[in-house]
C-alpha cells in the first residue's frame, strides 16, 4: 500500500479518510485504543477470510469500504477485489494508495449494486450497525455471492457490558431509522447486534453461520480509561492478554468483548 501525503486541495472526505489512515496504517500514537482495536479487528477479519478456503485469485467484494484499507491488503494478497462505497469520490483517494494487485471500483448504494457475475466472498466490516434494515442488507449480500460462497462481517458486540445503544431485537420501528442510516463513523451507529441476533438474521437470510468470534477486550480497545496503560505496556503483552481473554468461558467473552465477527456461508 502506497503512503500518501495530504494536500490542501483535497476534498473534505479525503482529508477525513487520511486522519483515519493515520490511526489505521501509519502507526500514529495519538489514539492507541483506536489503533490497537483496528489492528486486532483487521487480524481477526483476515483470519476469517484465510480460513474460508477460497480459491486462488478468488473474487471479493468489499462493501462500504471507505478508504479501502481492507480492499488494498486483499488485492496485495492476490485476490481479485472490488471496492465499493456510497461516497464515489473516495475511489480517487483509494487509487492514490493502490500499489499492487487487482483492484476494481464499484461505488454506489450497496442495496442497488448489480454485477454480471457473483463473488466468491463479500466483506462488510462495521456496516450492519449503520443500516436501518440489516435483514434486507444480508439478503442483498447473499444475492451478490455465488452458491457456496461466503460473507464475512464484523460489528460492535451488543452484549458488551458498556454498550448503551439498543440492540436489534429492542428496535420497534426500523423505518424511523432510515433518515439516519449510511452515516460513517461511530456517530452513525443505529443499534447494536448480539450474537443471538446476528445468528437469527443470518438464518433468516438463508445463510449458515460457519464461524463466529468475539474479540477486542477493554484493554485492547482502550476503554474504561485503560488507554493510558497502552502507552506503557509492551504491545506483545497487550496482544497476549487479548488472546487469553478470547478463551474465557462464553458468558464472560460475550460481556467483555467489544466486537463480533462472523463468516456466513451461502447454500
C-alpha positions as CSV (number, residue, x, y, z in Angstrom):
1,X,0.0,0.0,0.0
2,X,1.4,3.3,-1.1
3,X,1.8,6.1,1.5
4,X,0.2,9.4,0.7
5,X,0.8,13.0,1.7
6,X,-2.2,15.3,2.3
7,X,-2.6,18.3,0.1
8,X,-4.6,21.5,0.7
9,X,-6.8,21.0,-2.3
10,X,-8.1,17.6,-1.2
11,X,-11.9,17.3,-0.7
12,X,-13.1,17.0,2.9
13,X,-13.8,13.3,2.6
14,X,-10.2,12.6,1.6
15,X,-8.9,14.7,4.5
16,X,-11.1,12.8,6.9
17,X,-10.0,9.5,5.4
18,X,-6.4,10.4,5.8
19,X,-7.0,11.1,9.5
20,X,-8.3,7.5,9.9
21,X,-5.3,6.2,7.9
22,X,-3.0,7.9,10.4
23,X,-4.5,5.7,13.1
24,X,-5.0,2.5,11.0
25,X,-2.0,2.5,8.7
26,X,0.7,5.0,9.7
27,X,1.1,3.9,13.3
28,X,0.1,7.2,14.9
29,X,0.1,7.0,18.7
30,X,-2.4,9.8,19.4
31,X,-5.3,7.4,20.0
32,X,-3.8,4.0,20.8
33,X,-7.1,2.5,21.8
34,X,-8.5,3.0,18.3
35,X,-5.2,1.9,16.6
36,X,-4.9,-1.3,18.7
37,X,-8.6,-2.1,18.2
38,X,-8.4,-1.6,14.5
39,X,-5.3,-3.8,14.2
40,X,-7.0,-6.5,16.2
41,X,-10.1,-6.3,14.0
42,X,-8.0,-6.5,10.9
43,X,-6.2,-9.6,12.1
44,X,-9.5,-11.3,13.1
45,X,-11.1,-10.4,9.8
46,X,-8.2,-11.6,7.7
47,X,-8.2,-14.9,9.7
48,X,-11.9,-15.4,8.9
49,X,-11.1,-14.8,5.2
50,X,-8.0,-17.1,5.2
51,X,-9.9,-19.9,6.8
52,X,-12.7,-19.8,4.2
53,X,-10.9,-22.0,1.7
54,X,-11.0,-19.5,-1.2
55,X,-9.5,-20.5,-4.5
56,X,-6.5,-18.7,-5.9
57,X,-7.5,-15.3,-7.4
58,X,-10.9,-15.5,-5.7
59,X,-13.2,-12.6,-6.2
60,X,-14.0,-10.4,-3.2
61,X,-16.5,-7.5,-3.0
62,X,-15.6,-5.1,-0.1
63,X,-18.9,-3.3,0.8
64,X,-18.8,0.3,2.3
65,X,-15.0,0.0,2.1
66,X,-14.3,3.7,2.8
67,X,-10.6,4.5,2.4
68,X,-10.1,0.9,1.1
69,X,-7.5,-0.5,3.6
70,X,-9.0,-4.0,3.5
71,X,-9.5,-3.8,-0.2
72,X,-5.9,-2.8,-0.8
73,X,-4.5,-5.5,1.5
74,X,-6.6,-8.2,0.0
75,X,-5.5,-7.1,-3.5
76,X,-1.9,-7.3,-2.4
77,X,-2.6,-10.9,-1.1
78,X,-3.6,-11.9,-4.6
79,X,-7.4,-11.7,-4.6
80,X,-9.5,-10.1,-7.3
81,X,-11.0,-7.3,-5.3
82,X,-13.9,-4.9,-6.0
83,X,-14.0,-1.8,-3.8
84,X,-17.4,-0.2,-3.0
85,X,-18.5,2.8,-1.1
86,X,-21.5,5.2,-1.2
87,X,-19.1,8.1,-1.4
88,X,-18.0,7.9,-5.0
89,X,-15.2,10.5,-4.6
90,X,-13.3,8.2,-2.2
91,X,-12.4,6.0,-5.2
92,X,-9.8,8.6,-6.1
93,X,-8.3,8.5,-2.6
94,X,-8.0,4.7,-2.8
95,X,-6.4,4.9,-6.2
96,X,-3.6,7.1,-4.7
97,X,-2.8,4.3,-2.2
98,X,-3.1,1.4,-4.6
99,X,0.3,-0.1,-5.2
100,X,-0.1,-3.7,-6.4
101,X,-2.8,-6.3,-7.0
102,X,-6.0,-6.3,-8.9
103,X,-8.5,-3.7,-7.6
104,X,-11.7,-2.6,-9.3
105,X,-14.1,0.2,-8.3
106,X,-17.9,0.0,-8.0
107,X,-19.1,3.0,-6.0
108,X,-22.8,3.2,-5.1
109,X,-25.6,2.3,-2.7
110,X,-25.0,-1.3,-1.6
111,X,-28.7,-2.1,-1.9
112,X,-28.6,-1.1,-5.6
113,X,-25.4,-2.9,-6.7
114,X,-25.8,-5.3,-9.6
115,X,-23.0,-7.2,-11.3
116,X,-22.9,-9.6,-14.3
117,X,-21.5,-12.4,-12.0
118,X,-21.4,-13.3,-8.4
119,X,-18.5,-13.0,-6.0
120,X,-16.7,-15.8,-4.1
121,X,-16.8,-13.6,-1.0
122,X,-18.5,-10.4,0.2
123,X,-16.8,-8.4,3.0
124,X,-18.8,-6.0,5.2
125,X,-16.8,-4.7,8.1
126,X,-18.6,-2.3,10.6
127,X,-21.6,-1.9,8.3
128,X,-24.6,-3.7,9.7
129,X,-25.0,-1.3,12.6
130,X,-25.3,1.6,10.1
131,X,-28.1,0.1,8.1
132,X,-31.8,0.6,9.1
133,X,-32.8,-2.9,7.7
134,X,-29.9,-5.3,8.3
135,X,-32.2,-8.2,7.5
136,X,-32.6,-6.8,4.0
137,X,-29.0,-5.9,3.8
138,X,-27.9,-9.5,4.5
139,X,-30.3,-10.8,1.8
140,X,-28.8,-8.3,-0.6
141,X,-25.3,-9.6,0.2
142,X,-26.4,-13.1,-0.3
143,X,-27.6,-12.2,-3.8
144,X,-24.1,-10.9,-4.6
145,X,-22.3,-14.1,-3.5
146,X,-22.1,-17.3,-5.5
147,X,-23.6,-20.5,-4.2
148,X,-21.3,-21.9,-1.6
149,X,-19.5,-18.6,-1.3
150,X,-19.0,-16.6,2.0
151,X,-19.9,-13.4,3.6
152,X,-17.6,-12.0,6.3
153,X,-19.0,-9.4,8.7
154,X,-17.8,-7.5,11.8
155,X,-19.9,-5.3,14.0
156,X,-19.8,-3.9,17.6
157,X,-20.9,-6.5,20.1
158,X,-24.3,-5.7,21.6
159,X,-23.6,-7.8,24.7
160,X,-20.6,-5.8,25.7
161,X,-21.1,-4.5,29.2
162,X,-20.5,-0.9,28.3
163,X,-22.9,-0.8,25.4
164,X,-25.5,1.9,25.6
165,X,-27.4,1.7,22.3
166,X,-30.4,-0.6,21.9
167,X,-29.9,-3.9,20.3
168,X,-31.6,-5.2,17.1
169,X,-34.4,-7.0,19.0
170,X,-35.2,-3.9,21.0
171,X,-35.9,-1.7,18.0
172,X,-39.7,-1.3,17.4
173,X,-39.7,1.0,14.3
174,X,-36.9,0.3,11.8
175,X,-38.4,2.7,9.3
176,X,-37.7,5.5,11.7
177,X,-34.0,4.7,11.4
178,X,-33.9,5.3,7.7
179,X,-33.2,9.0,7.8
180,X,-30.0,8.4,9.8
181,X,-28.6,5.3,8.0
182,X,-25.4,5.1,6.0
183,X,-23.7,7.7,8.1
184,X,-20.0,6.9,8.7
185,X,-18.1,6.5,12.0
186,X,-19.5,5.6,15.4
187,X,-21.9,8.6,15.3
188,X,-23.8,6.7,12.6
189,X,-24.5,3.6,14.8
190,X,-28.2,2.9,14.8
191,X,-28.3,-0.1,17.1
192,X,-26.0,-3.0,18.1
193,X,-26.1,-6.7,17.5
194,X,-25.9,-9.5,20.0
195,X,-24.5,-12.9,18.9
196,X,-28.0,-14.4,19.0
197,X,-29.4,-11.6,16.9
198,X,-26.7,-12.0,14.3
199,X,-27.4,-15.7,14.1
200,X,-31.1,-15.1,13.7
201,X,-30.5,-12.5,10.9
202,X,-28.2,-14.8,9.1
203,X,-30.6,-17.7,9.3
204,X,-33.5,-15.5,8.0
205,X,-31.3,-14.6,5.1
206,X,-30.7,-18.2,4.3
207,X,-27.1,-18.2,5.4
208,X,-25.2,-20.6,7.6
209,X,-23.1,-19.3,10.4
210,X,-19.8,-21.1,9.7
211,X,-17.8,-19.3,12.4
212,X,-18.5,-16.6,14.9
213,X,-15.8,-14.9,17.0
214,X,-15.9,-12.4,19.9
215,X,-12.8,-10.2,20.2
216,X,-11.5,-6.8,21.5
217,X,-11.4,-6.6,25.3
218,X,-11.5,-3.3,27.1
219,X,-7.7,-3.0,27.3
220,X,-7.1,-3.6,23.6
221,X,-9.8,-1.0,22.8
222,X,-8.5,1.5,25.4
223,X,-11.9,1.6,27.2
224,X,-12.7,2.5,30.9
225,X,-9.6,4.7,31.0
226,X,-7.3,1.8,30.1
227,X,-5.7,3.6,27.1
228,X,-3.1,5.1,29.4
229,X,-1.9,1.6,30.0
230,X,-1.4,1.1,26.3
231,X,1.3,3.8,26.4
232,X,3.4,1.8,28.9
233,X,2.6,-1.8,28.3
234,X,4.6,-3.7,25.6
235,X,2.4,-4.4,22.6
236,X,3.2,-8.1,22.8
237,X,1.7,-8.2,26.3
238,X,-1.5,-6.4,25.2
239,X,-1.8,-8.9,22.3
240,X,-1.2,-11.9,24.7
241,X,-3.9,-10.6,27.1
242,X,-6.3,-10.2,24.2
243,X,-5.6,-13.7,23.0
244,X,-6.1,-15.1,26.5
245,X,-9.3,-13.2,27.1
246,X,-10.8,-14.8,23.9
247,X,-10.5,-18.2,25.6
248,X,-12.6,-17.3,28.7
249,X,-16.0,-19.0,29.2
250,X,-18.5,-17.9,26.6
251,X,-20.7,-15.9,29.1
252,X,-17.7,-13.8,30.0
253,X,-16.5,-13.2,26.5
254,X,-20.0,-12.1,25.5
255,X,-19.8,-9.4,28.1
256,X,-16.1,-8.4,27.9
257,X,-15.5,-8.3,24.2
258,X,-16.3,-5.2,22.2
259,X,-16.5,-6.8,18.7
260,X,-18.4,-9.6,16.9
261,X,-17.2,-11.2,13.7
262,X,-18.7,-13.9,11.6
263,X,-18.2,-15.9,8.4
264,X,-21.5,-16.8,6.8
265,X,-21.8,-19.4,4.1
266,X,-24.4,-19.3,1.3
267,X,-26.0,-22.6,0.3
